[in-house]
Each structure stands twice: as C-alpha cells, then as structure tokens.
Amino acid sequence: MIIQPQYFTISEFVCEHVWDIYANNAWMFFDTKLLVTMETIRDRIGKAIFINNWQNHGSYSQRGLRCLRCDLVKAKIEAGEMYMSAHLLGKAVDFEVEGLLAEEVRLWIVAHQNWWPYHIRLEKGVSWCHLDTFDQSDQKVYLFNK
C-alpha cells in the first residue's frame, strides 16, 4: 500500500532527479514505516517540519531519498567507498523542526517513544535530525553515531 502523507509533499522527500522522472509516483520508493512515523511526529509535535527545499530554490536536495545522480552518492562511488545509507532505500530523512534545535527534537522523540508505531534510529551529535527505519536494536528509539 502506498501512503501519501497529509503533512508533506513528495518533492520534500525526493531529490530533483527523482522528481523529474517519477513526480508523485515516487511515493512508491518509500518505506511505509518511515512515512507513518514522520506523519505521526508532525502531527504530535504540532510544528512545521522541513526536509528538502530545492523546489523553492533552497539549498537542500539530498535530505530524503538519494539517487545515483546525487552529489553525496556520486562522491562515494567515485571514491570507491561502500555507501549503504538508508537514504538510498527510502528509509531515511534528515529534517529540522520549526523553532527547535536538533538536540531538542531528538530528546522530544526519545521522551515520547511510546507514540512511535515502529522502531527508529536517530543519529546523535549532528546539527540536524536524521531519522531512519533500520531496525538495529530492541530499543524503540536507537541513538547512533555515524
């Protein structure tokens, strides 16, 4: 089943390359767990969440689904590095919440972990929020370092 979130548009979740080819059909690339979790967070936190903003001529274009044409991915491939990011699999987003620091958002997500329908991971020690649905631990919210 393909979920189309009420709080987000597909262009917020994908790079411009994916948008140009798939447009609204790109929802099919996303893990339902990620979409439901992001919708739940947005609904519960009651503030705007910002992922990609390339569609408004902003500088963020690789904070959701990343394709092989995205600079972050191309650089890893050209360097001969293994790159198994959840962003490649439609299981991750990097985001900000209006009026809150990333650490405040992480603490809020952990404090309310009983609200989240699935196990999630949060990257700690970064100035943005990275959330993915890789199931790495028995903990409902698992904090990891890169």
Number of C-alpha atoms within 10 A of each C-alpha: 5 13 13 18 14 9 12 17 13 19 23 24 29 32 24 22 15 22 17 12 10 15 14 15 13 19 21 14 16 22 17 18 19 22 23 17 20 22 18 17 19 17 13 12 15 11 13 14 19 17 22 27 18 16 14 9 8 9 10 18 23 24 21 27 27 26 20 14 13 16 13 13 21 14 14 13 13 8 9 9 10 9 14 9 15 17 24 17 15 25 22 28 27 21 21 19 19 12 11 11 13 19 15 13 18 21 11 13 19 17 11 13 16 11 14 18 13 15 20 25 20 22 18 17 13 12 12 17 23 20 24 25 22 17 14 13 12 8 12 18 24 19 16 11 8 6
